Amino acid sequence: MKGKDLRIVFMGTPEFAVASLRRLVEEGYNIVAVVTTPDKPAGRGQKLHESDVKVAARELGLPILQPEKLRDPEFVEAMQALKPDLGIVIAFRMLPEVIWAMPKYGTFNLHASLLPQYRGAAPINWAIINGEKETGITTFLLNHEIDKGAIIGQHREPILPEDNIGTMYDKLMTKGCDLVVDTVERIAAQDFTPIEQMHIDESTLKPAPKIFKEDCKIDWSWEGERIVNFVRGFSPYPAAWSPMYLAGEEKGSAKIFHATFTAKEHDAKAGTIHTDGKGTMEVACADGWVAIHELQVAGKRRMATRDLLLGFRNIEDYTM
């Protein structure tokens, strides 16, 4: 059997999933329905926001399902009526067994890490934050446990020194398209040997939990390399940030988008700011100085440090 003979239900929400959906449709795969999250109020006007996957599915003329609850009898019946052969999940919600076990050949997930490492909601971020030199993508069959199903395929991708979450997201999203198509074909032909994630020492694994604002706060007492990786892991979004203090009182904050580190002995307190007032700004850390090249001070736009210094003459009076 060929992959294009399969009746496929595609499930996803963000842009990361859109690329694979478009590739499948462009190459003629039979997507019988797309499942995504319900529209949600967002922004100041609280207008209903559609997921990236819904927008793409509508453009592609695909049937769309947006269940509030995945166990809802109406949704289960709608899925059954589709008679799916295969389910594909990319950045969606945790599925109940009644859904993931329904397709004839099961349901597989595309995960942005080299499983079993970095199970969780933010694998790309945490791989960069932890200073990894390599990451990748994995397809695996869903089972009862999150990110622990049998592995079908993987692609390895180097993390370059200049990479951040933005560049790695784009690279893995693109490579994910190829792996998804390959996985569909291998499942259709039953030409794969699933690799079970069993007998693994869980203490050797690195988690990738969901990220909240407080997780993005820089601690300037860290070593410089750790700080730079931390900035890369959150740039451009949601962005690593630091409070700014004047005379010991918090007077705002700054998001940091690009930084480099120079190791150097010093006796400055962590968070001390040095600047030439023209184009350079450095912050003291445990083992040297972190140069800030691009940032956004609260109330201002994102800009290069040299542009900020033109209108922020007393920044050396602050600490971070």
Secondary structure in CASP SS format (residue, H / E / C, confidence):
PFRMAT SS
TARGET T0000
AUTHOR 0000-0000-0000
METHOD secondary structure of the structure
MODEL  1
M C 1.00
K C 1.00
G H 1.00
K H 1.00
D H 1.00
L C 1.00
R E 1.00
I E 1.00
V E 1.00
F E 1.00
M E 1.00
G E 1.00
T C 1.00
P C 1.00
E H 1.00
F H 1.00
A H 1.00
V H 1.00
A H 1.00
S H 1.00
L H 1.00
R H 1.00
R H 1.00
L H 1.00
V H 1.00
E H 1.00
E C 1.00
G C 1.00
Y C 1.00
N E 1.00
I E 1.00
V E 1.00
A E 1.00
V E 1.00
V E 1.00
T C 1.00
T C 1.00
P C 1.00
D C 1.00
K E 1.00
P E 1.00
A E 1.00
G C 1.00
R C 1.00
G C 1.00
Q C 1.00
K E 1.00
L E 1.00
H E 1.00
E C 1.00
S C 1.00
D H 1.00
V H 1.00
K H 1.00
V H 1.00
A H 1.00
A H 1.00
R H 1.00
E H 1.00
L C 1.00
G C 1.00
L C 1.00
P C 1.00
I E 1.00
L E 1.00
Q C 1.00
P C 1.00
E C 1.00
K C 1.00
L C 1.00
R C 1.00
D C 1.00
P H 1.00
E H 1.00
F H 1.00
V H 1.00
E H 1.00
A H 1.00
M H 1.00
Q H 1.00
A H 1.00
L H 1.00
K C 1.00
P C 1.00
D C 1.00
L E 1.00
G E 1.00
I E 1.00
V E 1.00
I E 1.00
A C 1.00
F C 1.00
R C 1.00
M C 1.00
L C 1.00
P C 1.00
E H 1.00
V H 1.00
I H 1.00
W H 1.00
A C 1.00
M C 1.00
P C 1.00
K C 1.00
Y C 1.00
G C 1.00
T E 1.00
F E 1.00
N E 1.00
L E 1.00
H E 1.00
A C 1.00
S C 1.00
L C 1.00
L C 1.00
P C 1.00
Q C 1.00
Y C 1.00
R C 1.00
G C 1.00
A C 1.00
A C 1.00
P H 1.00
I H 1.00
N H 1.00
W H 1.00
A H 1.00
I H 1.00
I H 1.00
N C 1.00
G C 1.00
E C 1.00
K C 1.00
E E 1.00
T E 1.00
G E 1.00
I E 1.00
T E 1.00
T E 1.00
F E 1.00
L E 1.00
L C 1.00
N C 1.00
H C 1.00
E C 1.00
I C 1.00
D C 1.00
K C 1.00
G C 1.00
A C 1.00
I E 1.00
I E 1.00
G E 1.00
Q E 1.00
H E 1.00
R E 1.00
E E 1.00
P E 1.00
I C 1.00
L C 1.00
P C 1.00
E C 1.00
D C 1.00
N C 1.00
I H 1.00
G H 1.00
T H 1.00
M H 1.00
Y H 1.00
D H 1.00
K H 1.00
L H 1.00
M H 1.00
T H 1.00
K H 1.00
G H 1.00
C H 1.00
D H 1.00
L H 1.00
V H 1.00
V H 1.00
D H 1.00
T H 1.00
V H 1.00
E H 1.00
R H 1.00
I H 1.00
A H 1.00
A C 1.00
Q C 1.00
D C 1.00
F C 1.00
T C 1.00
P C 1.00
I E 1.00
E C 1.00
Q C 1.00
M C 1.00
H C 1.00
I C 1.00
D C 1.00
E H 1.00
S H 1.00
T H 1.00
L C 1.00
K C 1.00
P C 1.00
A C 1.00
P C 1.00
K C 1.00
I C 1.00
F C 1.00
K H 1.00
E H 1.00
D H 1.00
C H 1.00
K E 1.00
I C 1.00
D C 1.00
W C 1.00
S C 1.00
W C 1.00
E C 1.00
G H 1.00
E H 1.00
R H 1.00
I H 1.00
V H 1.00
N H 1.00
F H 1.00
V H 1.00
R H 1.00
G H 1.00
F H 1.00
S C 1.00
P C 1.00
Y C 1.00
P C 1.00
A C 1.00
A E 1.00
W E 1.00
S E 1.00
P E 1.00
M E 1.00
Y E 1.00
L E 1.00
A C 1.00
G C 1.00
E E 1.00
E E 1.00
K E 1.00
G E 1.00
S E 1.00
A E 1.00
K E 1.00
I E 1.00
F E 1.00
H E 1.00
A E 1.00
T E 1.00
F E 1.00
T E 1.00
A E 1.00
K C 1.00
E C 1.00
H C 1.00
D C 1.00
A C 1.00
K C 1.00
A C 1.00
G C 1.00
T E 1.00
I E 1.00
H E 1.00
T E 1.00
D C 1.00
G C 1.00
K C 1.00
G C 1.00
T C 1.00
M E 1.00
E E 1.00
V E 1.00
A E 1.00
C E 1.00
A C 1.00
D C 1.00
G E 1.00
W E 1.00
V E 1.00
A E 1.00
I E 1.00
H E 1.00
E E 1.00
L E 1.00
Q E 1.00
V E 1.00
A C 1.00
G C 1.00
K C 1.00
R C 1.00
R C 1.00
M E 1.00
A E 1.00
T H 1.00
R H 1.00
D H 1.00
L H 1.00
L H 1.00
L H 1.00
G H 1.00
F C 1.00
R C 1.00
N C 1.00
I H 1.00
E H 1.00
D H 1.00
Y E 1.00
T E 1.00
M C 1.00
END
